Amino acid sequence: MNNTHQTNYPQVLKVEDIQKILKIGRRQAYELVHSNTFRTIRIGKSIRIPTKSFFDWINEQSA
């Protein structure tokens, strides 16, 4: 993974942010978000991911 740091992002991420961070496609990003591997928040039809939860998961994967 490139030199991505949690402090460079807002407190919540969009699915598009996950795509860019992980360099994956849209479908893969939505599959990952729906896999319950990290916390997600629904606001109407929008999905938001708490940045800390996402980066905790990334750090866990690289350990």
Biopython code that builds the backbone (N, CA, C, O; Angstrom):
import numpy as np
from Bio.PDB.StructureBuilder import StructureBuilder

atoms = [
    (1, "MET", "N", (0.843, -1.185, 0.000)),
    (1, "MET", "CA", (0.000, 0.000, 0.000)),
    (1, "MET", "C", (0.883, 1.241, 0.000)),
    (1, "MET", "O", (1.960, 1.242, 0.595)),
    (2, "ASN", "N", (0.433, 2.276, -0.656)),
    (2, "ASN", "CA", (1.219, 3.505, -0.695)),
    (2, "ASN", "C", (1.226, 4.168, 0.682)),
    (2, "ASN", "O", (0.662, 3.636, 1.639)),
    (3, "ASN", "N", (1.852, 5.303, 0.772)),
    (3, "ASN", "CA", (2.022, 5.989, 2.050)),
    (3, "ASN", "C", (0.745, 6.762, 2.417)),
    (3, "ASN", "O", (0.741, 7.993, 2.419)),
    (4, "THR", "N", (-0.320, 6.041, 2.722)),
    (4, "THR", "CA", (-1.618, 6.624, 3.054)),
    (4, "THR", "C", (-1.755, 6.699, 4.561)),
    (4, "THR", "O", (-1.510, 5.719, 5.263)),
    (5, "HIS", "N", (-2.148, 7.863, 5.058)),
    (5, "HIS", "CA", (-2.295, 8.038, 6.500)),
    (5, "HIS", "C", (-3.704, 8.488, 6.829)),
    (5, "HIS", "O", (-4.309, 9.285, 6.111)),
    (6, "GLN", "N", (-4.208, 7.965, 7.919)),
    (6, "GLN", "CA", (-5.555, 8.272, 8.379)),
    (6, "GLN", "C", (-5.768, 9.767, 8.555)),
    (6, "GLN", "O", (-6.868, 10.261, 8.305)),
    (7, "THR", "N", (-4.751, 10.492, 8.976)),
    (7, "THR", "CA", (-4.899, 11.926, 9.249)),
    (7, "THR", "C", (-5.116, 12.744, 7.988)),
    (7, "THR", "O", (-5.496, 13.912, 8.070)),
    (8, "ASN", "N", (-4.881, 12.153, 6.819)),
    (8, "ASN", "CA", (-5.076, 12.865, 5.553)),
    (8, "ASN", "C", (-6.531, 12.862, 5.087)),
    (8, "ASN", "O", (-6.848, 13.436, 4.045)),
    (9, "TYR", "N", (-7.416, 12.219, 5.850)),
    (9, "TYR", "CA", (-8.804, 12.039, 5.423)),
    (9, "TYR", "C", (-9.777, 12.600, 6.454)),
    (9, "TYR", "O", (-9.420, 12.777, 7.619)),
    (10, "PRO", "N", (-11.023, 12.883, 6.018)),
    (10, "PRO", "CA", (-12.053, 13.342, 6.966)),
    (10, "PRO", "C", (-12.437, 12.204, 7.913)),
    (10, "PRO", "O", (-11.980, 11.075, 7.741)),
    (11, "GLN", "N", (-13.264, 12.492, 8.900)),
    (11, "GLN", "CA", (-13.663, 11.484, 9.893)),
    (11, "GLN", "C", (-14.483, 10.346, 9.308)),
    (11, "GLN", "O", (-14.487, 9.242, 9.852)),
    (12, "VAL", "N", (-15.174, 10.601, 8.211)),
    (12, "VAL", "CA", (-15.907, 9.533, 7.526)),
    (12, "VAL", "C", (-15.533, 9.536, 6.051)),
    (12, "VAL", "O", (-15.287, 10.582, 5.450)),
    (13, "LEU", "N", (-15.498, 8.337, 5.491)),
    (13, "LEU", "CA", (-15.132, 8.165, 4.088)),
    (13, "LEU", "C", (-16.351, 7.754, 3.274)),
    (13, "LEU", "O", (-17.323, 7.225, 3.814)),
    (14, "LYS", "N", (-16.290, 8.000, 1.984)),
    (14, "LYS", "CA", (-17.294, 7.514, 1.049)),
    (14, "LYS", "C", (-16.746, 6.253, 0.393)),
    (14, "LYS", "O", (-15.550, 5.977, 0.484)),
    (15, "VAL", "N", (-17.598, 5.498, -0.255)),
    (15, "VAL", "CA", (-17.161, 4.292, -0.959)),
    (15, "VAL", "C", (-16.117, 4.665, -2.010)),
    (15, "VAL", "O", (-15.171, 3.911, -2.240)),
    (16, "GLU", "N", (-16.284, 5.811, -2.641)),
    (16, "GLU", "CA", (-15.327, 6.267, -3.651)),
    (16, "GLU", "C", (-13.930, 6.466, -3.046)),
    (16, "GLU", "O", (-12.920, 6.223, -3.706)),
    (17, "ASP", "N", (-13.888, 6.909, -1.791)),
    (17, "ASP", "CA", (-12.601, 7.074, -1.106)),
    (17, "ASP", "C", (-11.936, 5.719, -0.905)),
    (17, "ASP", "O", (-10.727, 5.581, -1.091)),
    (18, "ILE", "N", (-12.725, 4.723, -0.525)),
    (18, "ILE", "CA", (-12.205, 3.362, -0.337)),
    (18, "ILE", "C", (-11.604, 2.862, -1.653)),
    (18, "ILE", "O", (-10.532, 2.257, -1.672)),
    (19, "GLN", "N", (-12.311, 3.123, -2.739)),
    (19, "GLN", "CA", (-11.832, 2.749, -4.069)),
    (19, "GLN", "C", (-10.452, 3.333, -4.347)),
    (19, "GLN", "O", (-9.535, 2.624, -4.763)),
    (20, "LYS", "N", (-10.320, 4.618, -4.113)),
    (20, "LYS", "CA", (-9.065, 5.305, -4.398)),
    (20, "LYS", "C", (-7.938, 4.837, -3.488)),
    (20, "LYS", "O", (-6.814, 4.630, -3.944)),
    (21, "ILE", "N", (-8.235, 4.671, -2.213)),
    (21, "ILE", "CA", (-7.209, 4.266, -1.254)),
    (21, "ILE", "C", (-6.677, 2.880, -1.596)),
    (21, "ILE", "O", (-5.468, 2.651, -1.589)),
    (22, "LEU", "N", (-7.597, 1.947, -1.899)),
    (22, "LEU", "CA", (-7.199, 0.570, -2.156)),
    (22, "LEU", "C", (-6.891, 0.296, -3.634)),
    (22, "LEU", "O", (-6.401, -0.776, -3.989)),
    (23, "LYS", "N", (-7.186, 1.281, -4.484)),
    (23, "LYS", "CA", (-6.983, 1.131, -5.935)),
    (23, "LYS", "C", (-7.725, -0.098, -6.465)),
    (23, "LYS", "O", (-7.153, -0.981, -7.105)),
    (24, "ILE", "N", (-9.033, -0.111, -6.165)),
    (24, "ILE", "CA", (-9.900, -1.194, -6.609)),
    (24, "ILE", "C", (-11.072, -0.593, -7.372)),
    (24, "ILE", "O", (-11.287, 0.619, -7.345)),
    (25, "GLY", "N", (-11.812, -1.432, -8.040)),
    (25, "GLY", "CA", (-12.967, -0.988, -8.808)),
    (25, "GLY", "C", (-14.178, -0.700, -7.937)),
    (25, "GLY", "O", (-14.203, -1.018, -6.748)),
    (26, "ARG", "N", (-15.164, -0.100, -8.548)),
    (26, "ARG", "CA", (-16.393, 0.275, -7.838)),
    (26, "ARG", "C", (-17.106, -0.936, -7.252)),
    (26, "ARG", "O", (-17.507, -0.931, -6.089)),
    (27, "ARG", "N", (-17.259, -1.973, -8.070)),
    (27, "ARG", "CA", (-17.946, -3.182, -7.623)),
    (27, "ARG", "C", (-17.211, -3.820, -6.446)),
    (27, "ARG", "O", (-17.841, -4.230, -5.471)),
    (28, "GLN", "N", (-15.900, -3.904, -6.529)),
    (28, "GLN", "CA", (-15.107, -4.477, -5.439)),
    (28, "GLN", "C", (-15.237, -3.651, -4.164)),
    (28, "GLN", "O", (-15.312, -4.202, -3.065)),
    (29, "ALA", "N", (-15.262, -2.338, -4.311)),
    (29, "ALA", "CA", (-15.396, -1.457, -3.148)),
    (29, "ALA", "C", (-16.742, -1.683, -2.462)),
    (29, "ALA", "O", (-16.803, -1.765, -1.235)),
    (30, "TYR", "N", (-17.813, -1.783, -3.238)),
    (30, "TYR", "CA", (-19.130, -2.027, -2.642)),
    (30, "TYR", "C", (-19.204, -3.413, -2.007)),
    (30, "TYR", "O", (-19.818, -3.572, -0.952)),
    (31, "GLU", "N", (-18.587, -4.422, -2.635)),
    (31, "GLU", "CA", (-18.561, -5.761, -2.041)),
    (31, "GLU", "C", (-17.849, -5.725, -0.693)),
    (31, "GLU", "O", (-18.309, -6.334, 0.273)),
    (32, "LEU", "N", (-16.738, -5.020, -0.629)),
    (32, "LEU", "CA", (-15.981, -4.908, 0.608)),
    (32, "LEU", "C", (-16.794, -4.195, 1.690)),
    (32, "LEU", "O", (-16.816, -4.627, 2.842)),
    (33, "VAL", "N", (-17.453, -3.118, 1.317)),
    (33, "VAL", "CA", (-18.266, -2.354, 2.270)),
    (33, "VAL", "C", (-19.421, -3.210, 2.800)),
    (33, "VAL", "O", (-19.786, -3.105, 3.971)),
    (34, "HIS", "N", (-19.987, -4.045, 1.951)),
    (34, "HIS", "CA", (-21.113, -4.888, 2.370)),
    (34, "HIS", "C", (-20.672, -6.167, 3.074)),
    (34, "HIS", "O", (-21.517, -6.934, 3.536)),
    (35, "SER", "N", (-19.377, -6.411, 3.165)),
    (35, "SER", "CA", (-18.872, -7.649, 3.769)),
    (35, "SER", "C", (-18.774, -7.575, 5.294)),
    (35, "SER", "O", (-18.412, -8.558, 5.939)),
    (36, "ASN", "N", (-19.090, -6.426, 5.864)),
    (36, "ASN", "CA", (-19.046, -6.229, 7.321)),
    (36, "ASN", "C", (-17.662, -6.431, 7.919)),
    (36, "ASN", "O", (-17.544, -6.876, 9.061)),
    (37, "THR", "N", (-16.620, -6.116, 7.173)),
    (37, "THR", "CA", (-15.261, -6.253, 7.692)),
    (37, "THR", "C", (-14.848, -5.047, 8.523)),
    (37, "THR", "O", (-13.921, -5.132, 9.328)),
    (38, "PHE", "N", (-15.529, -3.933, 8.332)),
    (38, "PHE", "CA", (-15.321, -2.732, 9.141)),
    (38, "PHE", "C", (-16.663, -2.034, 9.267)),
    (38, "PHE", "O", (-17.610, -2.362, 8.552)),
    (39, "ARG", "N", (-16.744, -1.091, 10.159)),
    (39, "ARG", "CA", (-18.001, -0.401, 10.463)),
    (39, "ARG", "C", (-18.466, 0.466, 9.297)),
    (39, "ARG", "O", (-17.654, 1.114, 8.637)),
    (40, "THR", "N", (-19.749, 0.476, 9.051)),
    (40, "THR", "CA", (-20.340, 1.371, 8.056)),
    (40, "THR", "C", (-21.544, 2.069, 8.671)),
    (40, "THR", "O", (-22.153, 1.578, 9.622)),
    (41, "ILE", "N", (-21.867, 3.210, 8.111)),
    (41, "ILE", "CA", (-23.020, 3.992, 8.568)),
    (41, "ILE", "C", (-23.879, 4.289, 7.348)),
    (41, "ILE", "O", (-23.375, 4.722, 6.311)),
    (42, "ARG", "N", (-25.167, 4.056, 7.479)),
    (42, "ARG", "CA", (-26.103, 4.391, 6.396)),
    (42, "ARG", "C", (-26.795, 5.697, 6.728)),
    (42, "ARG", "O", (-27.320, 5.885, 7.825)),
    (43, "ILE", "N", (-26.784, 6.594, 5.757)),
    (43, "ILE", "CA", (-27.504, 7.862, 5.866)),
    (43, "ILE", "C", (-28.384, 7.911, 4.627)),
    (43, "ILE", "O", (-27.941, 8.288, 3.542)),
    (44, "GLY", "N", (-29.639, 7.522, 4.812)),
    (44, "GLY", "CA", (-30.510, 7.369, 3.646)),
    (44, "GLY", "C", (-29.939, 6.271, 2.767)),
    (44, "GLY", "O", (-29.739, 5.148, 3.228)),
    (45, "LYS", "N", (-29.675, 6.582, 1.506)),
    (45, "LYS", "CA", (-29.083, 5.606, 0.596)),
    (45, "LYS", "C", (-27.559, 5.682, 0.574)),
    (45, "LYS", "O", (-26.897, 4.844, -0.038)),
    (46, "SER", "N", (-27.016, 6.682, 1.238)),
    (46, "SER", "CA", (-25.560, 6.858, 1.255)),
    (46, "SER", "C", (-24.906, 5.951, 2.287)),
    (46, "SER", "O", (-25.473, 5.666, 3.342)),
    (47, "ILE", "N", (-23.711, 5.509, 1.959)),
    (47, "ILE", "CA", (-22.922, 4.691, 2.874)),
    (47, "ILE", "C", (-21.695, 5.497, 3.259)),
    (47, "ILE", "O", (-21.008, 6.051, 2.401)),
    (48, "ARG", "N", (-21.428, 5.556, 4.547)),
    (48, "ARG", "CA", (-20.227, 6.233, 5.044)),
    (48, "ARG", "C", (-19.456, 5.251, 5.911)),
    (48, "ARG", "O", (-20.041, 4.397, 6.576)),
    (49, "ILE", "N", (-18.149, 5.384, 5.894)),
    (49, "ILE", "CA", (-17.273, 4.495, 6.638)),
    (49, "ILE", "C", (-16.445, 5.348, 7.592)),
    (49, "ILE", "O", (-15.725, 6.239, 7.140)),
    (50, "PRO", "N", (-16.526, 5.101, 8.908)),
    (50, "PRO", "CA", (-15.677, 5.847, 9.827)),
    (50, "PRO", "C", (-14.202, 5.590, 9.482)),
    (50, "PRO", "O", (-13.774, 4.441, 9.376)),
    (51, "THR", "N", (-13.455, 6.645, 9.313)),
    (51, "THR", "CA", (-12.060, 6.546, 8.885)),
    (51, "THR", "C", (-11.245, 5.672, 9.828)),
    (51, "THR", "O", (-10.462, 4.835, 9.379)),
    (52, "LYS", "N", (-11.424, 5.858, 11.121)),
    (52, "LYS", "CA", (-10.657, 5.066, 12.087)),
    (52, "LYS", "C", (-10.938, 3.581, 11.922)),
    (52, "LYS", "O", (-10.010, 2.773, 11.928)),
    (53, "SER", "N", (-12.193, 3.216, 11.775)),
    (53, "SER", "CA", (-12.573, 1.818, 11.597)),
    (53, "SER", "C", (-11.915, 1.232, 10.350)),
    (53, "SER", "O", (-11.398, 0.116, 10.382)),
    (54, "PHE", "N", (-11.935, 1.980, 9.266)),
    (54, "PHE", "CA", (-11.354, 1.512, 8.014)),
    (54, "PHE", "C", (-9.843, 1.325, 8.137)),
    (54, "PHE", "O", (-9.314, 0.290, 7.732)),
    (55, "PHE", "N", (-9.150, 2.312, 8.689)),
    (55, "PHE", "CA", (-7.704, 2.217, 8.805)),
    (55, "PHE", "C", (-7.277, 1.191, 9.866)),
    (55, "PHE", "O", (-6.206, 0.597, 9.744)),
    (56, "ASP", "N", (-8.090, 0.978, 10.892)),
    (56, "ASP", "CA", (-7.824, -0.099, 11.849)),
    (56, "ASP", "C", (-7.846, -1.432, 11.106)),
    (56, "ASP", "O", (-6.985, -2.284, 11.325)),
    (57, "TRP", "N", (-8.830, -1.607, 10.228)),
    (57, "TRP", "CA", (-8.943, -2.834, 9.437)),
    (57, "TRP", "C", (-7.725, -2.990, 8.517)),
    (57, "TRP", "O", (-7.171, -4.084, 8.409)),
    (58, "ILE", "N", (-7.307, -1.914, 7.860)),
    (58, "ILE", "CA", (-6.134, -1.981, 6.981)),
    (58, "ILE", "C", (-4.907, -2.395, 7.784)),
    (58, "ILE", "O", (-4.157, -3.276, 7.364)),
    (59, "ASN", "N", (-4.701, -1.767, 8.931)),
    (59, "ASN", "CA", (-3.537, -2.082, 9.762)),
    (59, "ASN", "C", (-3.581, -3.535, 10.240)),
    (59, "ASN", "O", (-2.544, -4.190, 10.345)),
    (60, "GLU", "N", (-4.766, -4.026, 10.525)),
    (60, "GLU", "CA", (-4.941, -5.416, 10.946)),
    (60, "GLU", "C", (-4.550, -6.365, 9.814)),
    (60, "GLU", "O", (-3.947, -7.411, 10.054)),
    (61, "GLN", "N", (-4.897, -5.995, 8.577)),
    (61, "GLN", "CA", (-4.607, -6.831, 7.415)),
    (61, "GLN", "C", (-3.107, -6.885, 7.117)),
    (61, "GLN", "O", (-2.602, -7.902, 6.641)),
    (62, "SER", "N", (-2.406, -5.802, 7.394)),
    (62, "SER", "CA", (-0.985, -5.765, 7.078)),
    (62, "SER", "C", (-0.104, -6.242, 8.222)),
    (62, "SER", "O", (1.121, -6.261, 8.098)),
    (63, "ALA", "N", (-0.720, -6.627, 9.336)),
    (63, "ALA", "CA", (0.076, -7.099, 10.487)),
    (63, "ALA", "C", (0.479, -8.548, 10.312)),
    (63, "ALA", "O", (1.150, -9.111, 11.178)),
]
sb = StructureBuilder()
sb.init_structure("model")
sb.init_model(0)
sb.init_chain("A")
sb.init_seg("    ")
for serial, (resi, resn, name, xyz) in enumerate(atoms, 1):
    if name == "N":
        sb.init_residue(resn, " ", resi, " ")
    sb.init_atom(name, np.array(xyz, "f"), 0.0, 1.0, " ", f" {name:<3s}", serial, name[0])
structure = sb.get_structure()
